[in-house]
Amino acid sequence: MSDAILAGAFLGMLMASIFVGVGLIILLPYVNPKSPTIQSLANRGGNSTRFVMIVLAFYPAWVAVGAATGLILVAIERGAPGDGLGSPNLAFTAALVGFAIIVTVPLVYLLRRSAIAVAVMGLSFAGIFGWALPHFAS
């Protein structure tokens, strides 16, 4: 059980790194450098600390998501063991891939300018937690 939680926490840190990098690519088309808000932030100065703290907050959040996903893996392994699709637990992988699709499809629709980056984020989530977590936890 602790192996799954620990693996989920480590994979959560990996997902946080991807989230920070791809998240910036997702937001980039929506930032207008001439907007008053951006001009105000640029002129105020001293925003580096604020932005670093925001980015650093994503890491413990994704670690918590990873640890919770590890707990879900343990519960599903006890209830529905069985491998498939190259994963040690087909039910867990199918559930997380389904969850990733349910979340990603509306976001791709809403964030059309960044559709590819949103799809990459969804695929990363499904791959890291849905496929890699069962491998690392076993």
DSSP file (Angstrom, degrees, kcal/mol; ACC not computed):
  #  RESIDUE AA STRUCTURE BP1 BP2  ACC     N-H-->O    O-->H-N    N-H-->O    O-->H-N    TCO  KAPPA ALPHA  PHI   PSI    X-CA   Y-CA   Z-CA
    1    1 A M     >        0   0    0      0, 0.0     4,-1.8     0, 0.0     3,-0.2   0.000 360.0 360.0 360.0 -45.1    0.0    0.0    0.0
    2    2 A S  H  >  +     0   0    0      1,-0.2     4,-2.6     2,-0.2     5,-0.2   0.808 360.0  60.9 -67.9 -26.8    2.7    2.5    0.9
    3    3 A D  H  > S+     0   0    0      2,-0.2     4,-2.7     1,-0.2    -1,-0.2   0.916 105.4  47.1 -63.7 -41.6    4.5    1.7   -2.4
    4    4 A A  H  > S+     0   0    0     -3,-0.2     4,-2.4     2,-0.2    -2,-0.2   0.896 113.6  47.4 -67.6 -39.9    1.5    2.9   -4.4
    5    5 A I  H  X S+     0   0    0     -4,-1.8     4,-2.2    65,-0.2    -2,-0.2   0.924 114.7  45.9 -67.5 -43.6    1.1    6.1   -2.3
    6    6 A L  H  X S+     0   0    0     -4,-2.6     4,-2.4     2,-0.2    -2,-0.2   0.917 113.3  48.8 -65.8 -43.4    4.8    6.8   -2.6
    7    7 A A  H  X S+     0   0    0     -4,-2.7     4,-2.6    -5,-0.2     5,-0.2   0.910 111.5  51.1 -62.1 -41.2    4.9    6.1   -6.4
    8    8 A G  H  X S+     0   0    0     -4,-2.4     4,-1.9    -5,-0.2    59,-0.3   0.889 109.0  50.8 -62.7 -39.1    1.8    8.3   -6.8
    9    9 A A  H  X S+     0   0    0     -4,-2.2     4,-1.5    57,-0.3    -2,-0.2   0.923 112.3  45.8 -65.1 -43.8    3.5   11.1   -4.9
   10   10 A F  H  X S+     0   0    0     -4,-2.4     4,-1.6     1,-0.2    -2,-0.2   0.912 113.8  48.2 -65.9 -41.5    6.7   10.9   -7.0
   11   11 A L  H  X S+     0   0    0     -4,-2.6     4,-2.5     1,-0.2    -1,-0.2   0.813 105.5  60.5 -69.1 -27.8    4.6   10.7  -10.2
   12   12 A G  H  X S+     0   0    0     -4,-1.9     4,-2.1    -5,-0.2    -1,-0.2   0.870 102.6  51.6 -63.3 -36.7    2.6   13.7   -8.9
   13   13 A M  H  X S+     0   0    0     -4,-1.5     4,-1.8     2,-0.2    -2,-0.2   0.890 109.4  49.8 -66.7 -37.9    5.9   15.7   -8.9
   14   14 A L  H  X S+     0   0    0     -4,-1.6     4,-2.0     1,-0.2    -2,-0.2   0.925 111.0  49.2 -63.4 -43.9    6.5   14.7  -12.5
   15   15 A M  H  X S+     0   0    0     -4,-2.5     4,-2.9     1,-0.2    -2,-0.2   0.860 106.9  56.1 -64.8 -35.0    3.0   15.7  -13.4
   16   16 A A  H  X S+     0   0    0     -4,-2.1     4,-2.5     2,-0.2    -1,-0.2   0.903 106.3  50.4 -63.1 -40.4    3.5   19.1  -11.6
   17   17 A S  H  X S+     0   0    0     -4,-1.8     4,-2.1     2,-0.2    -2,-0.2   0.918 113.6  44.6 -63.5 -42.9    6.5   19.7  -13.8
   18   18 A I  H  X S+     0   0    0     -4,-2.0     4,-3.1     2,-0.2     5,-0.5   0.912 111.7  54.0 -66.2 -41.4    4.5   19.0  -16.9
   19   19 A F  H  X S+     0   0    0     -4,-2.9     4,-2.0     1,-0.2    -2,-0.2   0.900 109.7  47.0 -60.6 -42.6    1.6   21.0  -15.6
   20   20 A V  H  X S+     0   0    0     -4,-2.5     4,-1.4     2,-0.2    -1,-0.2   0.943 117.7  41.6 -66.0 -46.9    3.8   24.1  -15.1
   21   21 A G  H  X S+     0   0    0     -4,-2.1     4,-1.1    -5,-0.2    -2,-0.2   0.951 123.0  36.2 -67.4 -50.3    5.5   23.8  -18.5
   22   22 A V  H  X S+     0   0    0     -4,-3.1     4,-2.4     1,-0.2    -3,-0.2   0.828 110.8  63.2 -74.5 -31.2    2.4   23.0  -20.6
   23   23 A G  H  X S+     0   0    0     -4,-2.0     4,-2.2    -5,-0.5    -1,-0.2   0.884 101.9  50.9 -60.0 -38.4    0.2   25.2  -18.5
   24   24 A L  H  X S+     0   0    0     -4,-1.4     4,-1.9     2,-0.2    -1,-0.2   0.894 109.4  50.3 -65.2 -39.0    2.2   28.2  -19.6
   25   25 A I  H  < S+     0   0    0     -4,-1.1    -2,-0.2     1,-0.2    -1,-0.2   0.872 109.8  51.8 -66.2 -36.2    1.8   27.2  -23.2
   26   26 A I  H  < S+     0   0    0     -4,-2.4     4,-0.2     1,-0.2    -2,-0.2   0.917 114.6  41.7 -65.2 -42.8   -1.9   26.8  -22.7
   27   27 A L  H >< S+     0   0    0     -4,-2.2     3,-1.6     1,-0.2     4,-0.5   0.753  94.5  83.0 -77.5 -24.4   -2.2   30.4  -21.2
   28   28 A L  G >< S+     0   0    0     -4,-1.9     3,-1.4     1,-0.3    -1,-0.2   0.857  86.8  52.0 -54.1 -45.6    0.2   32.1  -23.7
   29   29 A P  G 3  S+     0   0    0      0, 0.0    -1,-0.3     0, 0.0    -2,-0.1   0.720 108.6  53.8 -65.8 -16.2   -2.4   32.6  -26.5
   30   30 A Y  G <  S+     0   0    0     -3,-1.6     2,-0.6    -4,-0.2    -2,-0.2   0.467  86.5  94.8 -96.2  -2.3   -4.8   34.3  -24.1
   31   31 A V    <   -     0   0    0     -3,-1.4     3,-0.0    -4,-0.5    -4,-0.0  -0.814  56.3-163.7 -95.7 120.9   -2.4   36.9  -22.7
   32   32 A N    >   -     0   0    0     -2,-0.6     3,-2.1     1,-0.1     6,-0.3  -0.908   9.4-154.4-102.2 113.7   -2.5   40.3  -24.4
   33   33 A P  T 3  S+     0   0    0      0, 0.0    -1,-0.1     0, 0.0    -2,-0.0   0.705  93.4  55.8 -63.3 -17.1    0.6   42.3  -23.5
   34   34 A K  T 3  S+     0   0    0      4,-0.1    -3,-0.0     5,-0.0    -2,-0.0   0.424  80.2 115.9 -94.0   1.6   -1.3   45.5  -24.1
   35   35 A S  S <> S-     0   0    0     -3,-2.1     4,-2.4     1,-0.1     5,-0.2  -0.393  74.3-123.0 -70.4 149.9   -4.0   44.8  -21.6
   36   36 A P  H  > S+     0   0    0      0, 0.0     4,-2.5     0, 0.0     5,-0.2   0.852 110.2  55.0 -61.3 -35.0   -4.2   47.1  -18.6
   37   37 A T  H  > S+     0   0    0      2,-0.2     4,-2.4     1,-0.2     5,-0.2   0.940 110.5  43.9 -65.1 -46.6   -3.9   44.2  -16.1
   38   38 A I  H  > S+     0   0    0     -6,-0.3     4,-2.4     1,-0.2    -1,-0.2   0.904 114.2  50.7 -65.5 -41.0   -0.6   43.0  -17.7
   39   39 A Q  H  X S+     0   0    0     -4,-2.4     4,-2.3     2,-0.2    -1,-0.2   0.902 110.3  50.2 -62.5 -40.8    0.7   46.5  -18.0
   40   40 A S  H  X S+     0   0    0     -4,-2.5     4,-1.9     2,-0.2    -2,-0.2   0.921 111.7  47.4 -64.1 -44.3   -0.1   47.1  -14.3
   41   41 A L  H  X S+     0   0    0     -4,-2.4     4,-1.2     1,-0.2    -2,-0.2   0.895 113.4  48.6 -63.4 -40.0    1.7   43.9  -13.3
   42   42 A A  H  < S+     0   0    0     -4,-2.4    -2,-0.2     1,-0.2    -1,-0.2   0.888 114.4  44.7 -68.6 -38.9    4.7   44.7  -15.4
   43   43 A N  H  < S+     0   0    0     -4,-2.3    -1,-0.2     1,-0.2    -2,-0.2   0.795 105.1  62.2 -76.6 -28.2    5.0   48.3  -14.0
   44   44 A R  H  < S-     0   0    0     -4,-1.9    -1,-0.2    -5,-0.2    -2,-0.2   0.878  88.7-164.6 -67.0 -38.0    4.4   47.3  -10.4
   45   45 A G     <  +     0   0    0     -4,-1.2    -2,-0.1    -5,-0.1    -1,-0.0   0.076  56.9  79.5  72.8 168.4    7.6   45.2  -10.3
   46   46 A G     >  +     0   0    0     -4,-0.1     4,-0.5     1,-0.1     3,-0.3   0.697  55.2 125.7  70.4  20.3    8.4   42.6   -7.6
   47   47 A N  H  >  +     0   0    0     -6,-0.2     4,-2.6     1,-0.2     5,-0.3   0.594  47.4  85.2 -85.1 -10.4    6.2   40.0   -9.1
   48   48 A S  H  > S+     0   0    0      1,-0.2     4,-2.4     2,-0.2     5,-0.2   0.919  90.2  47.7 -59.3 -45.2    8.9   37.4   -9.4
   49   49 A T  H  > S+     0   0    0     -3,-0.3     4,-2.4     1,-0.2    -1,-0.2   0.915 111.7  50.8 -63.0 -42.6    8.3   36.2   -5.8
   50   50 A R  H  X S+     0   0    0     -4,-0.5     4,-2.0     1,-0.2    -2,-0.2   0.925 112.7  45.3 -61.1 -45.7    4.6   36.0   -6.3
   51   51 A F  H  X S+     0   0    0     -4,-2.6     4,-2.4     1,-0.2    -1,-0.2   0.879 111.9  51.5 -69.1 -37.4    4.9   33.9   -9.5
   52   52 A V  H  X S+     0   0    0     -4,-2.4     4,-2.7    -5,-0.3    -1,-0.2   0.910 109.9  50.1 -64.3 -41.2    7.5   31.6   -8.0
   53   53 A M  H  X S+     0   0    0     -4,-2.4     4,-1.4     2,-0.2    -2,-0.2   0.887 110.2  50.4 -64.8 -38.2    5.2   31.0   -5.0
   54   54 A I  H  X S+     0   0    0     -4,-2.0     4,-0.7     2,-0.2     3,-0.2   0.933 112.7  46.2 -64.1 -45.3    2.3   30.2   -7.3
   55   55 A V  H >X S+     0   0    0     -4,-2.4     3,-1.0     1,-0.2     4,-0.6   0.910 110.9  52.5 -64.1 -41.8    4.3   27.8   -9.3
   56   56 A L  H >< S+     0   0    0     -4,-2.7     3,-0.6     1,-0.2    -1,-0.2   0.772  99.8  64.1 -66.3 -24.8    5.7   26.1   -6.2
   57   57 A A  H 3X S+     0   0    0     -4,-1.4     4,-1.3    -3,-0.2    -1,-0.2   0.766  92.0  64.7 -69.6 -23.7    2.2   25.6   -4.9
   58   58 A F  H <X S+     0   0    0     -3,-1.0     4,-2.6    -4,-0.7     5,-0.2   0.835  92.7  63.0 -67.6 -30.9    1.4   23.3   -7.8
   59   59 A Y  H <X S+     0   0    0     -4,-0.6     4,-2.1    -3,-0.6    -1,-0.2   0.952 105.7  40.3 -65.3 -51.8    4.0   20.7   -6.6
   60   60 A P  H  > S+     0   0    0      0, 0.0     4,-2.2     0, 0.0    -1,-0.2   0.862 114.7  55.6 -65.1 -30.5    2.4   19.8   -3.3
   61   61 A A  H  X S+     0   0    0     -4,-1.3     4,-2.0     2,-0.2    -2,-0.2   0.938 111.0  42.4 -64.6 -45.4   -1.0   19.9   -4.9
   62   62 A W  H  X S+     0   0    0     -4,-2.6     4,-2.7     2,-0.2    -1,-0.2   0.817 110.6  57.1 -72.1 -29.5    0.0   17.4   -7.6
   63   63 A V  H  X S+     0   0    0     -4,-2.1     4,-2.6    -5,-0.2    -1,-0.2   0.919 108.1  48.0 -63.1 -42.0    1.8   15.3   -4.9
   64   64 A A  H  X S+     0   0    0     -4,-2.2     4,-2.4     2,-0.2    -2,-0.2   0.904 111.5  49.6 -64.7 -41.0   -1.5   15.1   -3.0
   65   65 A V  H  X S+     0   0    0     -4,-2.0     4,-2.3     2,-0.2    -2,-0.2   0.923 112.4  48.5 -62.3 -43.0   -3.3   14.1   -6.2
   66   66 A G  H  X S+     0   0    0     -4,-2.7     4,-2.1     2,-0.2   -57,-0.3   0.905 111.4  48.6 -64.3 -42.1   -0.7   11.5   -6.9
   67   67 A A  H  X S+     0   0    0     -4,-2.6     4,-1.9   -59,-0.3    -1,-0.2   0.906 112.2  49.1 -65.4 -40.7   -0.9   10.0   -3.4
   68   68 A A  H  X S+     0   0    0     -4,-2.4     4,-2.2     1,-0.2    -2,-0.2   0.886 109.8  51.9 -64.8 -38.1   -4.7    9.9   -3.6
   69   69 A T  H  X S+     0   0    0     -4,-2.3     4,-2.3     2,-0.2    -1,-0.2   0.875 106.7  54.0 -65.5 -36.4   -4.5    8.2   -7.0
   70   70 A G  H  X S+     0   0    0     -4,-2.1     4,-2.1     2,-0.2    -2,-0.2   0.895 107.8  50.0 -62.3 -40.0   -2.2    5.7   -5.4
   71   71 A L  H  X S+     0   0    0     -4,-1.9     4,-2.2     2,-0.2    -2,-0.2   0.899 109.6  50.8 -64.2 -40.6   -4.8    5.0   -2.7
   72   72 A I  H  X S+     0   0    0     -4,-2.2     4,-2.6     1,-0.2     5,-0.2   0.893 107.8  54.0 -63.5 -38.9   -7.4    4.6   -5.4
   73   73 A L  H  X S+     0   0    0     -4,-2.3     4,-2.7     2,-0.2    -2,-0.2   0.924 107.5  50.0 -60.2 -44.5   -5.1    2.1   -7.2
   74   74 A V  H  X S+     0   0    0     -4,-2.1     4,-1.7     1,-0.2    -2,-0.2   0.920 112.1  48.0 -60.5 -44.0   -4.8    0.0   -4.0
   75   75 A A  H  X S+     0   0    0     -4,-2.2     4,-1.6     1,-0.2    -2,-0.2   0.909 113.9  45.9 -64.7 -42.2   -8.6    0.0   -3.6
   76   76 A I  H  X S+     0   0    0     -4,-2.6     4,-3.6     1,-0.2    -1,-0.2   0.873 108.6  56.3 -70.6 -35.8   -9.2   -1.0   -7.2
   77   77 A E  H  < S+     0   0    0     -4,-2.7    -1,-0.2     1,-0.2    -2,-0.2   0.876 108.9  47.5 -62.9 -35.6   -6.5   -3.7   -7.1
   78   78 A R  H  < S+     0   0    0     -4,-1.7    -1,-0.2    -5,-0.2    -2,-0.2   0.864 121.3  36.1 -71.7 -34.7   -8.2   -5.3   -4.2
   79   79 A G  H  < S+     0   0    0     -4,-1.6    -2,-0.2     1,-0.2    -3,-0.2   0.839 133.2  17.1 -88.1 -35.5  -11.6   -5.2   -5.8
   80   80 A A  S  < S+     0   0    0     -4,-3.6    11,-0.4    -5,-0.1    12,-0.2  -0.571  72.1 178.0-141.4  72.9  -10.8   -5.8   -9.5
   81   81 A P        +     0   0    0      0, 0.0     2,-0.1     0, 0.0     8,-0.1  -0.421  29.0 107.4 -73.4 154.6   -7.3   -7.4  -10.1
   82   82 A G  B     -a   89   0A   0      6,-0.6     8,-2.7    -2,-0.1     9,-0.4  -0.340  53.0-121.5 143.2 136.7   -6.3   -8.2  -13.6
   83   83 A D        +     0   0    0      6,-0.3     2,-0.2    -2,-0.1     6,-0.1  -0.510  36.9 139.7 -99.0 167.0   -4.0   -6.8  -16.2
   84   84 A G  B >   +B   87   0B   0      3,-2.2     3,-2.0    -2,-0.2     5,-0.2  -0.842  53.4  39.0 168.7 159.0   -4.6   -5.6  -19.8
   85   85 A L  T 3  S-     0   0    0      1,-0.3     4,-0.0    -2,-0.2    -2,-0.0   0.781 129.3 -60.2  55.6  30.6   -3.5   -2.9  -22.2
   86   86 A G  T 3  S+     0   0    0      1,-0.3    -1,-0.3     2,-0.0    -3,-0.0   0.621 115.0 114.3  75.8  12.8    0.0   -3.2  -21.0
   87   87 A S  B <  S-B   84   0B   0     -3,-2.0    -3,-2.2     1,-0.1    -1,-0.3  -0.893  71.7-132.1-116.0 145.4   -1.0   -2.2  -17.5
   88   88 A P  S    S+     0   0    0      0, 0.0    -6,-0.6     0, 0.0     2,-0.4   0.706 103.8  36.6 -66.5 -18.1   -0.9   -4.4  -14.3
   89   89 A N  B  >  -a   82   0A   0     -5,-0.2     4,-2.1     1,-0.1    -6,-0.3  -0.851  64.1-175.4-139.3 102.4   -4.5   -3.3  -13.6
   90   90 A L  H  > S+     0   0    0     -8,-2.7     4,-2.8    -2,-0.4     5,-0.2   0.872  84.6  54.8 -65.0 -39.7   -6.9   -2.8  -16.5
   91   91 A A  H  > S+     0   0    0     -9,-0.4     4,-2.2   -11,-0.4    -1,-0.2   0.918 110.7  45.4 -63.1 -43.4   -9.8   -1.5  -14.4
   92   92 A F  H  > S+     0   0    0    -12,-0.2     4,-2.5     2,-0.2     5,-0.2   0.929 114.3  48.3 -65.1 -46.0   -7.7    1.3  -12.9
   93   93 A T  H  X S+     0   0    0     -4,-2.1     4,-2.5     1,-0.2     5,-0.2   0.923 112.8  48.0 -61.9 -44.6   -6.1    2.3  -16.2
   94   94 A A  H  X S+     0   0    0     -4,-2.8     4,-2.4     1,-0.2    -1,-0.2   0.896 111.7  50.8 -63.6 -39.6   -9.5    2.3  -17.9
   95   95 A A  H  X S+     0   0    0     -4,-2.2     4,-2.3    -5,-0.2    -2,-0.2   0.922 113.8  43.3 -65.0 -44.0  -11.0    4.4  -15.1
   96   96 A L  H  X S+     0   0    0     -4,-2.5     4,-2.5     2,-0.2    -2,-0.2   0.873 113.5  50.4 -72.9 -35.5   -8.2    7.0  -15.2
   97   97 A V  H  X S+     0   0    0     -4,-2.5     4,-2.2    -5,-0.2    -2,-0.2   0.920 112.1  49.0 -65.4 -41.6   -8.2    7.2  -19.0
   98   98 A G  H  X S+     0   0    0     -4,-2.4     4,-2.5    -5,-0.2    -2,-0.2   0.913 111.2  49.3 -61.7 -43.2  -12.0    7.7  -19.0
   99   99 A F  H  X S+     0   0    0     -4,-2.3     4,-2.0     1,-0.2     5,-0.2   0.912 110.1  51.4 -61.7 -42.8  -11.6   10.4  -16.3
  100  100 A A  H  X S+     0   0    0     -4,-2.5     4,-2.7     1,-0.2     5,-0.2   0.890 111.3  47.6 -62.7 -39.0   -8.9   12.1  -18.4
  101  101 A I  H  X S+     0   0    0     -4,-2.2     4,-2.3     2,-0.2    -2,-0.2   0.923 109.7  52.6 -67.2 -43.6  -11.2   12.1  -21.5
  102  102 A I  H  < S+     0   0    0     -4,-2.5    -2,-0.2     1,-0.2    -1,-0.2   0.858 118.1  37.2 -61.5 -35.5  -14.1   13.4  -19.5
  103  103 A V  H  X S+     0   0    0     -4,-2.0     4,-1.2    -5,-0.2    -2,-0.2   0.868 117.9  48.9 -83.5 -38.3  -12.1   16.3  -18.3
  104  104 A T  H  X S+     0   0    0     -4,-2.7     4,-2.8    -5,-0.2     5,-0.2   0.885 100.8  60.9 -74.3 -40.2  -10.0   17.0  -21.4
  105  105 A V  H  X S+     0   0    0     -4,-2.3     4,-1.9     1,-0.2    -1,-0.2   0.922 107.6  43.3 -60.0 -47.8  -12.7   17.1  -24.1
  106  106 A P  H  > S+     0   0    0      0, 0.0     4,-2.6     0, 0.0    -1,-0.2   0.894 114.4  51.9 -64.5 -35.5  -14.6   20.0  -22.6
  107  107 A L  H  X S+     0   0    0     -4,-1.2     4,-2.9     2,-0.2    -2,-0.2   0.885 107.1  52.3 -67.4 -36.5  -11.4   21.9  -21.9
  108  108 A V  H  < S+     0   0    0     -4,-2.8    -1,-0.2     1,-0.2    -3,-0.2   0.906 111.9  47.4 -62.6 -39.8  -10.3   21.4  -25.5
  109  109 A Y  H >< S+     0   0    0     -4,-1.9     3,-0.6    -5,-0.2    -2,-0.2   0.916 116.6  42.5 -66.3 -43.4  -13.6   22.8  -26.6
  110  110 A L  H 3< S+     0   0    0     -4,-2.6     2,-0.6     1,-0.3     3,-0.2   0.870 119.1  42.8 -73.0 -36.9  -13.3   25.8  -24.2
  111  111 A L  T ><  +     0   0    0     -4,-2.9     3,-1.4    -5,-0.2    -1,-0.3  -0.510  69.5 157.3-107.8  62.1   -9.6   26.6  -24.9
  112  112 A R  G X   +     0   0    0     -2,-0.6     3,-1.4    -3,-0.6     4,-0.2   0.825  68.7  59.4 -60.4 -35.2   -9.6   26.1  -28.7
  113  113 A R  G 3  S+     0   0    0      1,-0.3    -1,-0.3    -3,-0.2     3,-0.2   0.775 116.6  34.2 -66.2 -23.5   -6.5   28.3  -29.2
  114  114 A S  G <> S+     0   0    0     -3,-1.4     4,-2.5    -6,-0.1    -1,-0.3  -0.059  79.2 129.2-117.6  30.6   -4.5   25.9  -27.0
  115  115 A A  H <> S+     0   0    0     -3,-1.4     4,-2.3     1,-0.2     5,-0.2   0.873  72.8  49.6 -58.7 -41.4   -6.3   22.7  -27.9
  116  116 A I  H  > S+     0   0    0     -4,-0.2     4,-2.3     1,-0.2    -1,-0.2   0.919 112.0  47.7 -66.4 -42.3   -3.1   20.7  -28.7
  117  117 A A  H  > S+     0   0    0      2,-0.2     4,-2.1     1,-0.2    -2,-0.2   0.884 111.6  50.5 -66.5 -37.6   -1.5   21.7  -25.4
  118  118 A V  H  X S+     0   0    0     -4,-2.5     4,-2.4    -7,-0.2    -1,-0.2   0.907 110.4  50.1 -65.4 -40.7   -4.6   20.8  -23.4
  119  119 A A  H  X S+     0   0    0     -4,-2.3     4,-2.6    -5,-0.2    -2,-0.2   0.891 108.9  52.0 -64.0 -39.0   -4.7   17.4  -25.2
  120  120 A V  H  X S+     0   0    0     -4,-2.3     4,-2.3     2,-0.2    -1,-0.2   0.897 109.3  50.5 -62.7 -39.8   -1.0   16.9  -24.3
  121  121 A M  H  X S+     0   0    0     -4,-2.1     4,-2.3     2,-0.2    -2,-0.2   0.924 111.6  47.3 -64.1 -44.1   -1.9   17.7  -20.7
  122  122 A G  H  X S+     0   0    0     -4,-2.4     4,-2.5     2,-0.2    -2,-0.2   0.905 113.0  48.2 -64.0 -42.2   -4.7   15.2  -20.7
  123  123 A L  H  X S+     0   0    0     -4,-2.6     4,-2.7     2,-0.2     5,-0.2   0.874 110.4  52.6 -65.2 -37.0   -2.6   12.5  -22.3
  124  124 A S  H  X S+     0   0    0     -4,-2.3     4,-3.0    -5,-0.2     5,-0.3   0.925 110.2  47.8 -64.0 -43.8    0.2   13.2  -19.8
  125  125 A F  H  X>S+     0   0    0     -4,-2.3     4,-2.3     1,-0.2     5,-0.8   0.944 114.5  45.7 -61.2 -48.4   -2.2   12.7  -16.9
  126  126 A A  I  X>S+     0   0    0     -4,-2.5     4,-1.0     1,-0.2     5,-0.9   0.896 117.2  44.7 -63.6 -39.9   -3.6    9.5  -18.4
  127  127 A G  I  X>S+     0   0    0     -4,-2.7     5,-2.5     3,-0.2     4,-0.7   0.917 117.7  41.8 -71.4 -43.5   -0.2    8.1  -19.2
  128  128 A I  I  <>S+     0   0    0     -4,-3.0     5,-1.3    -5,-0.2    -2,-0.2   0.961 130.5  22.6 -71.2 -51.3    1.5    9.1  -15.9
  129  129 A F  I  <5S+     0   0    0     -4,-2.3    -3,-0.2    -5,-0.3    -2,-0.2   0.871 128.4  43.4 -87.2 -37.0   -1.3    8.1  -13.5
  130  130 A G  I  <<S+     0   0    0     -4,-1.0    -3,-0.2    -5,-0.8    -2,-0.1   0.866 132.0  13.6 -78.8 -36.0   -3.3    5.6  -15.5
  131  131 A W  I  X<S+     0   0    0     -5,-0.9     4,-0.9    -4,-0.7    -3,-0.2   0.839 128.9  42.5-107.7 -47.0   -0.5    3.6  -17.0
  132  132 A A  I  ><S+     0   0    0     -5,-2.5     4,-2.6     1,-0.2     5,-0.3   0.868 104.6  63.5 -74.5 -36.4    2.8    4.3  -15.2
  133  133 A L  H  ><S+     0   0    0     -5,-1.3     4,-2.3     1,-0.2     5,-0.2   0.912 101.6  49.3 -58.6 -46.0    1.5    4.4  -11.7
  134  134 A P  H  > S+     0   0    0      0, 0.0     4,-0.9     0, 0.0    -1,-0.2   0.866 113.0  49.5 -61.6 -32.3    0.4    0.7  -11.7
  135  135 A H  H  < S+     0   0    0     -4,-0.9     3,-0.4    -3,-0.2    -2,-0.2   0.936 114.8  42.1 -69.2 -45.5    3.9   -0.2  -13.0
  136  136 A F  H  < S+     0   0    0     -4,-2.6    -1,-0.2     1,-0.2    -3,-0.2   0.793 112.3  55.1 -72.3 -27.7    5.8    1.8  -10.4
  137  137 A A  H  <        0   0    0     -4,-2.3    -1,-0.2    -5,-0.3    -2,-0.2   0.719 360.0 360.0 -79.0 -20.8    3.5    0.7   -7.6
  138  138 A S     <        0   0    0     -4,-0.9    -1,-0.2    -3,-0.4    -2,-0.2   0.469 360.0 360.0 -95.0 360.0    4.1   -3.0   -8.2
